[in-house]
């Protein structure tokens, strides 16, 4: 279920109920990306970044950068990102891990159903 904020004077028909916030962990980031400001750049490739978690001490402790991103739940989720970083624009591959996803199909990468219920899964693969 996706909820939306009501706007005074707005119409229900004009509201969009397909954007939801999710915590996303980004692994394999280069050291240049371990700052609050730079955390918005790779997160912006997934959706609208609401917050970058810098931890209690503010030192980004851990092996990943954690951000809240507003995701379009009608589109397939990205599993990773390839981003050019630094002056030499060396490409970096980042792995994405979404926290607490509801029913998620590993076949079509969409939220709202499982692989065994997927209409795109014509072979009936359930062990994805």
C-alpha positions as semicolon CSV with decimal commas, in nm:
position;residue;x (nm);y (nm);z (nm)
1;X;0,000;0,000;0,000
2;X;0,133;0,342;-0,096
3;X;0,007;0,651;0,083
4;X;0,018;1,010;-0,035
5;X;-0,003;1,343;0,142
6;X;-0,331;1,523;0,082
7;X;-0,306;1,876;-0,054
8;X;-0,574;2,122;0,047
9;X;-0,795;2,201;-0,250
10;X;-0,648;1,914;-0,451
11;X;-0,842;1,640;-0,626
12;X;-0,805;1,272;-0,548
13;X;-0,788;1,192;-0,921
14;X;-0,480;1,414;-0,954
15;X;-0,287;1,240;-0,675
16;X;-0,019;0,984;-0,758
17;X;0,007;0,677;-0,536
18;X;0,315;0,513;-0,681
19;X;0,602;0,679;-0,496
20;X;0,726;0,539;-0,164
21;X;1,032;0,602;0,056
22;X;1,282;0,320;0,111
23;X;1,612;0,293;0,291
24;X;1,877;0,191;0,039
25;X;2,225;0,069;0,129
26;X;2,498;0,142;-0,129
27;X;2,798;-0,090;-0,119
28;X;3,139;-0,062;-0,296
29;X;3,149;0,317;-0,293
30;X;3,487;0,479;-0,346
31;X;3,620;0,690;-0,060
32;X;3,535;1,012;-0,246
33;X;3,163;0,929;-0,205
34;X;3,171;0,897;0,173
35;X;3,023;1,238;0,251
36;X;2,671;1,362;0,305
37;X;2,678;1,593;0,002
38;X;2,821;1,337;-0,239
39;X;2,574;1,072;-0,112
40;X;2,297;1,262;-0,291
41;X;2,457;1,204;-0,635
42;X;2,436;0,822;-0,665
43;X;2,107;0,822;-0,474
44;X;1,965;1,070;-0,724
45;X;2,015;0,811;-0,999
46;X;1,760;0,587;-0,823
47;X;1,502;0,847;-0,719
48;X;1,460;1,157;-0,506
49;X;1,697;1,149;-0,207
50;X;1,533;1,257;0,118
51;X;1,812;1,188;0,367
52;X;2,167;1,056;0,384
53;X;2,239;0,862;0,705
54;X;2,576;0,968;0,843
55;X;2,547;0,763;1,160
56;X;2,546;0,874;1,523
57;X;2,907;0,992;1,519
58;X;2,884;1,148;1,172
59;X;3,171;0,934;1,042
60;X;2,983;0,695;0,809
61;X;3,080;0,387;1,006
62;X;3,022;0,063;0,820
63;X;3,072;-0,084;0,476
64;X;2,790;0,103;0,304
65;X;2,625;0,441;0,264
66;X;2,259;0,443;0,368
67;X;2,005;0,685;0,216
68;X;1,628;0,734;0,211
69;X;1,509;0,750;-0,149
70;X;1,162;0,813;-0,289
71;X;1,119;0,528;-0,539
72;X;0,863;0,486;-0,818
73;X;0,717;0,146;-0,725
74;X;0,575;0,092;-1,077
75;X;0,924;0,072;-1,228
76;X;1,176;-0,211;-1,182
77;X;1,420;-0,151;-0,896
78;X;1,786;-0,107;-0,981
79;X;2,024;-0,369;-0,842
80;X;2,334;-0,159;-0,891
81;X;2,480;0,158;-1,036
82;X;2,781;0,231;-1,255
83;X;2,904;0,583;-1,176
84;X;3,207;0,776;-1,303
85;X;3,391;0,922;-1,004
86;X;3,680;1,166;-0,974
87;X;3,885;1,369;-1,219
88;X;3,989;1,064;-1,422
89;X;3,623;0,955;-1,431
90;X;3,703;0,598;-1,336
91;X;3,382;0,392;-1,342
92;X;3,270;0,247;-1,011
93;X;3,009;-0,029;-0,971
94;X;2,788;0,007;-0,665
95;X;2,565;-0,268;-0,527
96;X;2,222;-0,159;-0,396
97;X;2,030;-0,325;-0,114
98;X;1,675;-0,208;-0,037
99;X;1,563;-0,246;0,324
100;X;1,228;-0,398;0,423
101;X;1,080;-0,437;0,079
102;X;0,723;-0,566;0,069
103;X;0,641;-0,846;-0,176
104;X;0,920;-0,822;-0,432
105;X;0,958;-1,017;-0,756
106;X;1,318;-1,116;-0,824
107;X;1,222;-1,198;-1,184
108;X;1,093;-0,858;-1,305
109;X;1,240;-0,657;-1,010
110;X;0,905;-0,493;-0,928
111;X;0,729;-0,446;-0,596
112;X;0,381;-0,587;-0,534
113;X;0,407;-0,957;-0,623
114;X;0,637;-1,258;-0,595
115;X;0,822;-1,442;-0,875
116;X;0,572;-1,729;-0,877
117;X;0,288;-1,475;-0,935
118;X;0,474;-1,275;-1,203
119;X;0,300;-1,236;-1,538
120;X;0,639;-1,194;-1,709
121;X;0,762;-1,524;-1,561
122;X;0,619;-1,754;-1,827
123;X;0,841;-2,046;-1,727
124;X;0,715;-2,037;-1,369
125;X;1,057;-1,995;-1,210
126;X;0,999;-1,968;-0,835
127;X;1,353;-2,008;-0,702
128;X;1,481;-1,663;-0,795
